Amino acid sequence: MIDLHHHCLPGVDDGPRSWDEAVELCGIAAEEGIETIVATPHVLRGRWRRVPHAELQATLDELRARTNDTPHLLLGSEYYFAHDMNEVLAEGTSIVPLGPSRAILVELAAHAVPPMLEVPLHRAQLDGWTILLAHPERNAVFQAKPELLASLVRLGVRTQVTAASLTGGFGAEAQRAAMTWLRQGLVHVVATDAHSAAKRPPRIREARERVAGIAGEHAAEALFVENPRAILGDRTLAWEPEVPYATAPGGVLARLKRFLSK
């Protein structure tokens, strides 16, 4: 399996505090069947210092050495969305794409969806970036208004659901949303969003079994292996069900068309 969202670098955000815990996280991941981890430290969150890319790479290289690169480690980031995202991308100093790809992992606040979110996301796509939206099932607005998420998916945004959400680790609402969206084709990747060995370990095997039981083995292989591999290779997803278009005149698509036509 390939884990595209994992906080395993020590001392850079709210992930592991020590090298020993970072090594332990990687060991748990390997036991769960994860063969590749993309380390995704937080970007542009006021609580943590902005770590230069060279320092992140050096930390990743050290963790590779301490774990014999098992699982294989790649560098990425988790960008906390702001409307100047495209300016930040153009600077090229803060947002680290996922591994060798032109895909970026984008996080929203847990209780809000910013107005006109689709505009900067679509502009980034026009510049050749793939947007992978982190854990939308844990967002209260998407839970209450899933059509907002569906509209983004129709625009080409891909979604990453947390493995623990599928097994109830983030509460009933997140689990319900994750299960419903899985059946509706709104989920493209499952990842651990692991932060610590004790409280948020990289457990993923149970979630894979649950997805296989609900959507079939083909979907499970796609969400845990083939789709993440395709994203890292900037290729078409192996499993991306079509989401029917909404017809509501005030929806996200209508607002985007009005904006782009100005």
ZAKOLSE-280339 format. One line per 2 residues: number of its first residue (from 1); their letters; for each residue x, y, z of N, C-alpha, C. Coordinates in Angstrom, 3 decimals. Atoms other than C-alpha are relative to their C-alpha. Example, Ala and Ser with C-alpha at 12.3 -4.5 7.8 and 13.67 -1.06 7.14 Angstrom:
residues 2
1 = AS = 0.890,-1.190,0.000,12.300,-4.500,7.800,0.900,1.200,0.000 ~ -0.820,-1.190,-0.060,13.670,-1.060,7.140,-0.770,1.090,0.730 $
This chain:
residues 262
1 = MI = 0.831,-1.191,0.000,0.000,0.000,0.000,0.874,1.253,0.000 ~ -0.711,-1.272,0.101,1.024,3.620,-0.559,-0.744,1.031,0.845 $
3 = DL = 0.599,-0.948,-0.939,0.386,6.205,2.161,0.407,1.419,-0.402 ~ -0.308,-1.331,0.498,0.174,9.714,0.660,-0.108,1.098,1.050 $
5 = HH = 0.202,-1.033,-1.034,-0.529,11.505,3.950,0.467,-0.577,1.327 ~ -0.607,0.619,-1.177,1.726,10.757,6.899,0.981,1.003,0.616 $
7 = HC = -0.874,-0.936,-0.709,3.396,12.986,9.494,1.044,-0.799,0.792 ~ -1.003,0.871,-0.621,6.524,10.961,10.236,1.329,0.694,0.255 $
9 = LP = -1.266,-0.694,-0.227,9.288,13.597,10.291,0.017,0.596,1.405 ~ -0.008,-0.447,-1.395,10.329,14.349,13.876,0.337,1.480,0.140 $
11 = GV = -0.355,-1.350,-0.404,10.296,17.837,15.339,-0.340,1.109,-0.964 ~ 0.310,-1.058,0.969,8.788,19.747,12.417,-1.439,0.495,0.107 $
13 = DD = 1.386,-0.428,-0.182,5.049,19.888,13.276,-0.585,-0.761,1.185 ~ 0.622,0.721,-1.107,2.584,18.002,15.493,0.120,-1.500,-0.158 $
15 = GP = -0.298,1.414,0.141,3.956,14.632,14.402,0.935,-0.474,1.101 ~ -0.875,0.556,-1.046,6.593,12.601,16.291,0.990,1.033,0.528 $
17 = RS = -0.915,-0.942,-0.642,8.801,14.462,18.732,1.446,-0.487,-0.017 ~ -1.345,0.559,-0.094,11.788,12.127,18.611,0.275,-0.926,-1.184 $
19 = WD = -0.369,0.940,1.049,13.710,9.987,16.164,-0.538,-1.391,0.308 ~ 0.485,1.344,-0.363,12.706,6.875,18.111,-1.468,-0.158,-0.377 $
21 = EA = 1.414,0.105,0.340,9.007,7.642,17.664,-0.197,0.011,-1.513 ~ 0.102,-0.021,1.457,9.507,8.447,13.987,0.329,-1.369,-0.583 $
23 = VE = -0.364,1.343,0.458,11.226,5.108,13.461,-1.103,-0.993,0.350 ~ 1.090,0.884,-0.398,8.437,3.383,15.397,-1.202,0.152,-0.930 $
25 = LC = 1.095,-0.226,0.943,5.806,4.992,13.145,0.247,-0.746,-1.309 ~ -0.323,0.681,1.252,7.575,3.675,10.064,-0.071,-1.517,0.168 $
27 = GI = 0.086,1.441,-0.254,7.816,0.232,11.648,-1.433,-0.493,0.024 ~ 1.420,0.365,-0.019,4.071,0.130,12.339,-0.555,0.005,-1.414 $
29 = AA = 0.476,-0.085,1.377,3.405,1.228,8.771,0.427,-1.224,-0.801 ~ -0.480,1.177,0.724,5.560,-1.580,7.407,-0.771,-1.248,0.410 $
31 = EE = 0.772,1.155,-0.485,3.738,-4.109,9.586,-1.411,-0.008,-0.576 ~ 1.345,-0.111,0.546,0.421,-2.833,8.200,-0.052,-0.272,-1.497 $
33 = GI = -0.032,0.262,1.429,1.560,-3.496,4.643,0.256,1.227,-0.853 ~ -0.318,-1.221,0.742,2.554,0.058,3.652,1.420,-0.116,-0.525 $
35 = ET = -1.306,0.116,0.626,5.445,-0.034,1.190,0.623,1.361,-0.313 ~ -0.492,-1.348,0.288,5.734,3.709,0.448,-0.753,1.004,0.856 $
37 = IV = 0.572,-1.093,-0.792,5.150,6.717,2.707,0.430,1.319,-0.631 ~ -0.342,-1.376,0.329,4.964,10.326,1.581,-0.113,0.811,1.287 $
39 = AT = -0.010,-0.826,-1.200,5.985,12.472,4.539,-0.605,1.360,-0.340 ~ 0.758,-1.217,0.338,3.611,15.456,4.619,-0.058,0.971,1.180 $
41 = PH = 0.044,-1.001,-1.080,4.612,18.058,7.234,-0.915,1.168,-0.360 ~ 0.897,-1.142,0.209,2.196,20.952,7.690,0.754,1.202,-0.561 $
43 = VL = -0.567,-1.206,0.605,2.826,24.124,5.683,-0.910,1.185,0.311 ~ 0.700,-1.269,-0.226,1.835,27.684,6.641,-1.064,-0.106,1.092 $
45 = RG = 0.840,0.002,-1.196,0.281,26.953,10.012,0.729,0.808,1.066 ~ -0.660,-0.927,-0.899,1.016,29.672,12.550,0.647,-0.635,1.211 $
47 = RW = -0.531,0.613,-1.212,1.706,27.255,15.376,1.414,-0.543,-0.178 ~ -1.300,0.613,0.237,4.835,25.841,13.730,0.849,0.892,-0.883 $
49 = RR = -0.904,-0.763,0.834,7.890,27.412,12.190,-0.018,-0.551,-1.422 ~ -0.092,0.439,1.388,8.265,27.269,8.427,1.370,-0.638,-0.209 $
51 = VP = -1.262,0.736,0.120,10.913,24.613,7.825,0.460,0.052,-1.456 ~ -0.499,-0.058,1.379,13.090,25.178,4.739,0.015,-1.376,-0.656 $
53 = HA = 0.050,1.250,0.743,12.869,22.548,2.024,1.263,-0.833,0.219 ~ -1.254,0.738,-0.166,16.541,21.615,2.411,0.053,-0.704,1.355 $
55 = EL = 0.012,0.622,-1.328,16.046,20.943,6.134,-0.960,-1.181,0.035 ~ 0.940,1.123,0.074,12.985,18.785,5.449,0.632,-1.187,-0.730 $
57 = QA = -0.629,1.075,0.756,14.923,16.806,2.860,1.089,-0.687,0.821 ~ -1.043,0.589,-0.847,17.830,16.313,5.264,-0.607,-0.868,1.092 $
59 = TL = 0.684,0.799,-1.025,15.426,15.098,7.954,-0.531,-1.295,-0.597 ~ 0.484,1.201,0.678,13.826,12.687,5.488,1.150,-0.953,-0.278 $
61 = DE = -1.149,0.864,0.296,17.237,11.375,4.444,0.504,-0.697,1.252 ~ -0.431,0.616,-1.252,18.173,10.778,8.063,-0.971,-1.100,0.430 $
63 = LR = 0.976,1.031,-0.347,14.920,8.889,8.678,0.134,-1.199,-0.924 ~ -0.270,1.114,0.915,15.606,6.806,5.582,1.148,-0.859,0.515 $
65 = AR = -1.162,0.742,-0.482,18.975,5.870,7.009,-0.329,-0.795,1.260 ~ 0.327,0.669,-1.268,17.534,4.989,10.425,-0.984,-1.149,-0.181 $
67 = TN = 1.002,1.058,0.244,14.787,2.778,8.903,0.394,-0.912,-1.154 ~ -0.405,0.729,1.209,16.776,1.324,5.985,-1.002,0.237,-1.129 $
69 = DT = 0.980,-0.401,1.007,14.185,3.138,3.849,-1.118,-1.031,-0.158 ~ 1.106,0.961,-0.020,11.523,0.601,4.867,-1.043,0.474,1.005 $
71 = PH = 0.417,-0.160,1.393,8.907,1.688,3.971,0.835,1.073,-0.727 ~ -0.663,-1.016,0.805,10.307,3.758,1.124,-0.609,1.359,0.316 $
73 = LL = 0.459,-1.322,-0.415,10.096,7.445,2.061,0.177,1.026,-1.103 ~ -0.029,-1.119,0.924,9.257,10.385,-0.189,-0.415,1.256,0.753 $
75 = LG = 0.331,-1.254,-0.661,8.871,14.045,0.685,-1.195,0.671,-0.666 ~ 1.126,-0.788,0.472,5.674,16.078,0.357,-0.326,1.042,1.051 $
77 = SE = 0.437,-0.946,-1.019,3.670,18.517,2.474,-1.521,-0.002,0.042 ~ 1.445,-0.211,-0.123,0.154,19.308,3.684,-0.225,1.495,0.154 $
79 = YY = 0.162,-1.450,0.043,-0.779,22.853,2.756,-1.349,0.403,0.595 ~ 1.220,-0.523,-0.615,-3.310,24.669,4.944,-0.516,1.129,-0.890 $
81 = FA = 0.472,-0.863,1.078,-5.451,26.443,2.375,-0.130,1.464,0.400 ~ 0.298,-1.429,-0.028,-5.437,30.197,1.879,-0.200,0.425,-1.446 $
83 = HD = 0.367,-0.388,1.355,-6.703,32.125,-1.129,1.185,0.451,-0.849 ~ -1.191,-0.336,0.778,-3.175,33.151,-2.140,0.817,-1.243,-0.346 $
85 = MN = -0.686,1.264,0.253,-2.322,29.490,-2.773,0.835,0.028,-1.271 ~ -0.720,0.017,1.266,-1.302,30.093,-6.369,1.238,0.891,0.037 $
87 = EV = -1.190,-0.821,-0.184,1.075,32.884,-5.396,1.062,-0.774,0.783 ~ -0.933,0.799,-0.783,2.640,30.579,-2.820,0.617,-1.103,-0.868 $
89 = LA = -0.526,1.009,0.912,2.951,27.833,-5.430,1.035,0.595,-0.951 ~ -0.915,-0.633,0.946,4.614,30.257,-7.832,1.342,0.323,0.651 $
91 = EG = -1.254,-0.272,-0.700,7.201,31.175,-5.184,0.880,-1.241,0.066 ~ -0.734,1.257,0.018,8.185,27.509,-5.004,0.851,-0.274,1.211 $
93 = TS = -0.854,0.172,-1.174,9.596,27.716,-1.489,-0.681,-0.666,1.184 ~ 0.716,0.485,-1.181,6.873,26.443,0.856,-0.741,-1.305,-0.243 $
95 = IV = 0.809,1.193,0.270,4.518,23.893,-0.703,0.851,-1.024,-0.731 ~ -0.773,1.078,0.609,6.288,20.627,-1.445,-0.975,-0.977,-0.646 $
97 = PL = 0.885,0.979,0.638,4.498,18.449,-4.036,0.229,-1.405,0.571 ~ -0.087,1.372,-0.498,3.865,14.793,-3.238,1.022,-0.780,-0.824 $
99 = GP = -1.033,0.761,0.687,7.069,12.963,-4.148,0.441,0.681,-1.282 ~ -0.452,-0.573,1.269,8.071,13.461,-7.788,-1.121,0.622,-0.828 $
101 = SR = 1.181,-0.371,0.779,4.562,14.526,-8.846,-0.231,1.502,-0.016 ~ 0.525,-1.363,-0.057,2.759,17.788,-9.535,-1.345,-0.029,0.726 $
103 = AI = 1.193,0.089,-0.842,0.149,16.900,-6.916,0.294,0.642,1.341 ~ -0.168,-0.629,-1.299,-0.359,18.917,-3.756,-1.164,-0.399,0.907 $
105 = LV = 0.983,0.366,-1.016,-2.165,17.887,-0.589,-0.469,1.267,0.689 ~ 0.567,-1.251,-0.512,-4.505,20.670,0.559,-0.966,-0.307,1.138 $
107 = EL = 0.822,0.194,-1.201,-6.114,20.861,4.002,-0.867,1.229,0.249 ~ 0.887,-1.082,-0.426,-9.102,22.949,5.122,-0.186,-0.052,1.507 $
109 = AA = 0.382,0.011,-1.404,-10.152,23.981,8.602,-1.112,-1.017,0.221 ~ 0.942,1.081,-0.287,-12.309,21.388,10.328,-1.456,0.439,-0.040 $
111 = HA = 1.385,-0.461,-0.128,-15.426,23.568,10.571,-0.374,1.059,-1.032 ~ 0.307,-1.025,0.987,-15.376,25.718,7.443,0.440,-0.442,-1.390 $
113 = VP = -0.428,0.091,1.385,-15.191,25.714,3.663,0.088,1.432,-0.506 ~ -0.146,-1.403,0.388,-13.779,29.030,2.405,-0.867,0.360,-1.197 $
115 = PM = 0.793,-0.423,1.162,-15.970,31.019,0.001,0.860,0.024,-1.254 ~ -0.676,0.013,1.285,-15.037,30.635,-3.666,1.260,-0.870,0.021 $
117 = LE = -1.129,0.925,-0.079,-12.665,27.812,-2.765,0.376,-0.553,-1.370 ~ -0.248,0.653,1.285,-13.056,26.377,-6.248,0.848,0.837,-0.945 $
119 = VP = -0.706,-0.863,0.955,-11.477,29.392,-7.968,1.517,-0.196,0.077 ~ -1.446,0.249,-0.039,-7.861,29.113,-6.685,0.358,-1.457,-0.279 $
121 = LH = -0.285,1.403,0.299,-8.091,25.322,-6.868,-0.009,-0.235,-1.505 ~ 0.083,0.178,1.441,-9.161,25.497,-10.506,1.169,0.691,-0.708 $
123 = RA = -1.150,-0.683,0.591,-6.447,28.026,-11.312,1.263,-0.850,0.133 ~ -1.156,0.879,-0.180,-3.863,25.656,-9.847,-0.050,-1.167,-0.982 $
125 = QL = 0.137,1.085,0.975,-5.245,22.865,-12.026,0.361,0.469,-1.401 ~ -0.344,-0.533,1.313,-4.948,25.074,-15.100,1.510,0.159,-0.155 $
127 = DG = -1.456,-0.095,0.025,-1.273,25.513,-14.179,0.673,-1.374,0.058 ~ -0.564,1.345,0.056,-0.846,21.743,-14.205,0.131,-0.725,1.309 $
129 = WT = -0.058,0.664,-1.300,-1.256,20.905,-10.535,-1.214,-0.910,0.199 ~ 1.084,0.853,-0.460,-3.346,18.042,-9.199,-0.288,0.334,1.456 $
131 = IL = 0.394,-0.331,-1.373,-5.299,18.931,-6.051,-0.528,-1.257,0.681 ~ 0.488,1.097,-0.828,-5.684,16.194,-3.442,-0.485,0.611,1.309 $
133 = LA = 0.613,-0.619,-1.170,-8.092,17.378,-0.741,0.074,-0.945,1.193 ~ -0.224,0.848,-1.172,-7.134,16.029,2.683,-1.254,-0.119,0.861 $
135 = HP = 1.051,0.385,-0.954,-9.737,14.317,4.887,-1.256,0.872,-0.013 ~ 1.239,-0.799,0.018,-12.930,16.119,3.732,-1.095,-0.598,0.877 $
137 = ER = 1.040,0.631,-0.826,-14.998,13.590,5.691,0.038,0.493,1.436 ~ -0.129,-0.545,-1.346,-13.769,15.280,8.871,-0.368,1.483,0.052 $
139 = NA = 0.401,-1.404,0.080,-15.020,18.700,7.740,-1.505,0.106,0.223 ~ 1.411,-0.078,-0.382,-18.348,19.685,9.315,-0.874,0.535,-1.128 $
141 = VF = 0.799,-0.559,1.088,-19.511,21.702,6.295,-0.223,-1.034,-1.094 ~ 0.163,1.056,0.999,-18.856,18.896,3.814,-0.926,-1.099,0.510 $
143 = QA = 0.897,1.002,-0.565,-20.603,16.494,6.176,-1.458,0.429,-0.175 ~ 1.371,-0.504,0.075,-23.709,18.698,6.165,-0.426,0.303,-1.433 $
145 = KP = 0.311,-0.380,1.380,-23.497,19.747,2.503,0.918,-0.743,-0.967 ~ -0.901,0.796,0.849,-21.892,16.921,0.530,0.014,0.442,-1.455 $
147 = EL = 0.001,-0.477,1.377,-22.911,18.565,-2.749,1.160,0.958,-0.264 ~ -1.171,-0.858,0.159,-20.134,21.104,-2.145,1.222,-0.820,-0.388 $
149 = LA = -1.127,0.873,0.318,-17.613,18.280,-2.196,-0.174,-0.611,-1.387 ~ 0.251,0.604,1.309,-19.257,16.619,-5.198,0.312,0.984,-1.126 $
151 = SL = -0.275,-1.008,1.016,-18.995,19.882,-7.130,1.497,0.154,-0.238 ~ -1.451,-0.079,0.148,-15.263,20.082,-6.437,0.548,-1.211,-0.740 $
153 = VR = -0.447,1.218,0.676,-14.808,16.482,-7.540,-0.298,0.079,-1.488 ~ 0.321,-0.149,1.420,-16.592,17.255,-10.808,0.974,0.934,-0.709 $
155 = LG = -0.982,-0.913,0.571,-14.051,20.019,-11.335,1.391,-0.615,-0.086 ~ -1.279,0.676,0.107,-11.236,17.493,-11.041,0.788,-0.120,1.283 $
157 = VR = -0.662,0.158,-1.286,-10.305,17.759,-7.358,-0.101,-1.456,0.440 ~ 0.010,1.366,-0.544,-9.331,14.389,-5.889,-0.066,0.070,1.523 $
159 = TQ = 0.190,-0.003,-1.450,-10.130,13.425,-2.305,0.767,-1.126,0.671 ~ -0.706,0.983,-0.828,-8.163,11.623,0.384,-0.753,-0.162,1.309 $
161 = VT = 0.704,0.317,-1.240,-10.136,9.964,3.177,0.979,-0.672,0.961 ~ -0.864,0.583,-1.010,-8.457,8.988,6.437,-0.442,-1.428,0.322 $
163 = AA = 0.309,1.400,-0.280,-8.248,5.246,7.119,-0.796,-0.142,1.289 ~ 0.689,0.120,-1.291,-9.345,5.713,10.729,-1.427,0.509,-0.058 $
165 = SL = 1.393,-0.439,0.144,-12.483,7.539,9.592,-0.882,-1.162,-0.426 ~ 0.767,1.143,0.489,-13.628,4.382,7.810,-0.274,-1.017,1.101 $
167 = TG = 0.167,0.977,-1.076,-13.236,2.371,11.010,-0.553,0.633,1.278 ~ 0.637,-0.642,-1.142,-14.857,4.912,13.359,0.909,0.786,0.912 $
169 = GF = -0.945,-0.656,-0.884,-11.725,6.474,14.810,-0.178,1.500,0.129 ~ 0.242,-1.437,-0.066,-12.859,10.038,14.077,-1.475,0.315,0.231 $
171 = GA = 1.381,-0.236,-0.375,-16.456,9.626,15.211,-1.003,-0.455,-1.040 ~ 1.071,0.548,0.826,-19.781,8.611,13.760,-0.245,0.822,-1.258 $
173 = EA = 0.294,-0.836,1.166,-20.251,11.604,11.430,1.066,-0.160,-1.079 ~ -1.073,0.198,0.973,-16.858,11.214,9.783,-0.100,-1.381,-0.634 $
175 = QR = 0.146,1.347,0.544,-17.441,7.485,9.394,-1.174,-0.075,-0.972 ~ 1.162,0.012,0.890,-20.891,7.996,7.913,0.327,0.672,-1.327 $
177 = AA = -0.351,-0.718,1.228,-19.574,10.562,5.430,0.950,-0.819,-0.860 ~ -0.981,0.776,0.755,-16.618,8.384,4.433,-0.659,-1.192,-0.687 $
179 = MT = 0.675,1.168,0.563,-18.822,5.325,3.893,-0.947,0.403,-1.136 ~ 0.948,-0.457,1.025,-21.472,7.248,1.956,0.733,0.439,-1.253 $
181 = WL = -0.743,-0.517,1.158,-18.950,8.998,-0.285,0.747,-1.105,-0.721 ~ -0.620,1.153,0.649,-17.158,5.725,-0.927,-0.974,-0.648,-0.974 $
183 = RQ = 1.018,0.615,0.865,-20.378,4.279,-2.329,-0.367,0.918,-1.173 ~ 0.373,-0.956,1.040,-20.982,7.458,-4.352,1.144,0.334,-0.953 $
185 = GL = -1.134,-0.259,0.878,-17.543,7.474,-5.963,0.714,1.302,0.264 ~ -0.622,-1.274,-0.338,-16.329,10.601,-4.166,1.336,-0.152,0.720 $
187 = VH = -1.259,0.264,-0.690,-13.259,8.957,-2.603,1.000,-0.540,-1.014 ~ -1.015,0.413,0.966,-10.040,8.580,-4.591,1.216,-0.651,0.644 $
189 = VV = -1.184,0.507,-0.691,-7.352,7.777,-2.004,-0.344,-0.178,1.470 ~ 0.068,0.160,-1.451,-7.235,6.380,1.520,1.426,0.046,0.536 $
191 = AT = -1.321,-0.141,-0.611,-4.264,7.374,3.694,-0.154,0.076,1.507 ~ 0.104,0.119,-1.456,-3.415,7.246,7.387,-0.081,1.333,0.726 $
193 = DA = -0.152,-1.253,-0.751,-2.705,10.887,8.345,0.562,-0.298,1.384 ~ -0.600,0.397,-1.276,-0.586,9.270,11.053,0.800,1.155,0.588 $
195 = HS = -0.741,-1.042,-0.717,0.915,11.565,13.694,0.855,-0.560,1.136 ~ -0.739,0.529,-1.145,2.065,9.397,16.586,-0.256,-1.494,0.116 $
197 = AA = 0.144,1.441,-0.159,2.600,5.777,17.493,-1.099,-0.355,0.987 ~ 0.958,0.315,-1.048,0.320,5.962,20.522,-1.416,0.433,-0.347 $
199 = KR = 1.342,-0.548,0.173,-2.620,8.200,19.553,-0.507,-0.067,-1.441 ~ 0.433,0.019,1.403,-2.674,8.308,15.741,1.000,-0.799,-0.829 $
201 = PP = -0.961,0.846,0.716,-0.696,5.354,14.413,-0.453,-0.252,-1.437 ~ 0.339,0.232,1.408,-0.587,4.412,10.715,-0.699,-1.346,-0.227 $
203 = RI = 0.771,1.218,0.189,-3.197,1.666,10.951,-0.841,0.124,-1.268 ~ 0.676,-0.114,1.293,-4.614,0.958,7.507,-0.613,-1.313,-0.484 $
205 = RE = 0.440,1.310,0.510,-5.188,-2.785,7.041,-1.508,-0.212,0.200 ~ 1.430,0.186,-0.266,-8.634,-2.815,8.688,-0.850,0.843,-0.944 $
207 = AR = 0.743,-0.861,0.920,-9.777,0.108,6.542,-0.033,-0.601,-1.395 ~ -0.024,0.627,1.323,-8.685,-1.706,3.391,-0.983,-1.158,-0.076 $
209 = ER = 0.937,1.118,-0.035,-10.645,-4.771,4.403,-1.441,0.504,-0.042 ~ 1.357,-0.550,-0.011,-13.708,-2.616,5.057,-0.384,0.520,-1.389 $
211 = VA = 0.276,-0.502,1.347,-13.445,-0.915,1.643,-0.252,-1.169,-0.952 ~ 0.196,1.161,0.868,-13.103,-4.294,-0.071,-1.367,-0.623,0.229 $
213 = GI = 1.305,0.573,-0.293,-16.224,-5.517,1.707,-1.152,0.839,-0.516 ~ 1.069,-0.905,0.441,-18.254,-2.460,0.684,0.008,0.193,-1.509 $
215 = AG = -0.101,-0.396,1.413,-16.967,-1.583,-2.786,0.686,-1.033,-0.880 ~ -0.646,1.037,0.788,-15.099,-4.720,-3.851,1.513,0.130,0.007 $
217 = EH = -1.459,0.054,-0.031,-11.460,-5.738,-4.173,0.628,0.955,-1.008 ~ -0.558,-0.908,1.004,-10.914,-3.712,-7.337,0.075,1.424,0.537 $
219 = AA = 0.003,-1.342,-0.578,-11.906,-0.493,-5.575,1.034,0.118,1.115 ~ -0.969,-0.038,-1.094,-9.800,-1.353,-2.531,1.423,0.099,-0.529 $
221 = EA = -1.348,-0.055,0.578,-6.710,-1.996,-4.645,0.264,1.381,-0.609 ~ -0.168,-1.320,0.603,-7.302,1.293,-6.462,0.230,1.067,1.066 $
223 = LF = -0.065,-1.074,-0.990,-7.821,3.460,-3.368,1.252,-0.061,0.866 ~ -1.145,0.156,-0.890,-4.887,2.046,-1.422,1.328,-0.170,-0.745 $
225 = VE = -1.237,0.264,0.742,-2.389,1.262,-4.197,0.028,0.729,-1.344 ~ -0.092,-0.461,1.386,-3.196,2.115,-7.807,-0.226,1.503,-0.148 $
227 = NP = 0.228,-1.445,0.099,-4.648,5.611,-7.376,1.148,0.811,0.617 ~ -1.174,-0.714,-0.511,-1.849,6.773,-5.045,1.203,-0.095,-0.931 $
229 = RA = -1.119,0.162,0.936,0.684,5.346,-7.502,-0.196,0.889,-1.223 ~ 0.285,-0.844,1.155,-1.036,7.158,-10.373,0.237,1.470,0.331 $
231 = IL = -0.214,-1.389,-0.400,-0.984,10.455,-8.447,1.490,0.315,0.064 ~ -1.444,-0.234,-0.077,2.731,10.100,-7.753,0.641,0.034,-1.384 $
233 = GD = -0.527,0.018,1.355,3.275,9.437,-11.454,-0.682,0.963,-0.944 ~ 0.738,-0.964,0.823,0.979,12.234,-12.693,-0.748,-0.694,-1.129 $
235 = RT = 0.751,0.767,0.992,-1.172,9.667,-14.470,-1.483,-0.009,0.352 ~ 1.442,0.131,-0.208,-4.909,9.069,-14.862,-0.271,-1.028,1.096 $
237 = LA = 0.323,0.920,-1.081,-6.482,7.400,-11.841,-0.549,-1.318,-0.543 ~ 0.491,1.317,0.396,-7.215,3.703,-12.056,-1.480,-0.157,0.310 $
239 = WE = 1.401,0.122,-0.440,-10.570,4.139,-10.302,-0.504,1.388,0.334 ~ 0.536,-1.347,-0.176,-12.487,7.399,-10.640,-1.419,0.034,-0.552 $
241 = PE = 1.377,0.062,0.491,-16.260,6.861,-10.929,-0.522,1.382,-0.371 ~ 0.593,-1.265,0.411,-18.207,9.555,-12.717,-1.032,0.451,1.031 $
243 = VP = 0.957,-0.586,-0.934,-20.152,11.859,-10.406,-0.972,0.840,-0.816 ~ 0.968,-0.749,0.814,-23.372,13.123,-12.027,0.021,1.483,0.338 $
245 = YA = 0.013,-1.445,-0.195,-23.589,16.880,-12.508,-1.270,0.440,0.694 ~ 1.149,-0.608,-0.651,-25.848,18.907,-10.265,-0.584,1.050,-0.933 $
247 = TA = 0.670,-0.984,0.859,-28.363,21.231,-11.864,-0.391,1.264,0.747 ~ 0.383,-1.177,-0.801,-28.808,23.736,-9.026,0.670,1.246,-0.541 $
249 = PG = -0.569,-1.190,0.625,-28.345,27.239,-10.485,0.988,0.753,0.865 ~ -0.902,-0.743,-0.870,-26.516,28.550,-7.451,1.164,-0.824,0.488 $
251 = GV = -1.044,0.890,-0.464,-24.028,25.686,-7.120,1.395,0.503,-0.320 ~ -1.398,-0.373,0.170,-20.254,25.776,-7.178,0.352,0.165,-1.466 $
253 = LA = -0.320,-0.085,1.419,-20.039,25.111,-10.918,-0.544,1.274,-0.615 ~ 0.590,-1.215,0.548,-22.395,27.955,-11.736,0.782,1.228,0.434 $
255 = RL = -0.763,-1.144,-0.491,-20.445,30.381,-9.555,1.354,0.098,-0.689 ~ -1.293,0.001,0.676,-17.157,29.319,-11.127,-0.128,0.485,-1.434 $
257 = KR = 0.191,-0.433,1.378,-18.508,29.776,-14.665,-0.238,1.504,-0.065 ~ 0.242,-1.439,-0.009,-19.772,33.244,-13.771,1.297,0.774,0.237 $
259 = FL = -1.257,-0.682,-0.304,-16.392,34.168,-12.320,0.949,-0.003,-1.189 ~ -0.942,0.121,1.109,-14.369,32.873,-15.277,-0.466,0.760,-1.227 $
261 = SK = 0.514,-0.707,1.170,-16.645,34.627,-17.759,0.160,1.516,0.098 ~ -0.138,-1.447,-0.192,-15.937,38.055,-16.287,1.224,0.525,-0.763 $
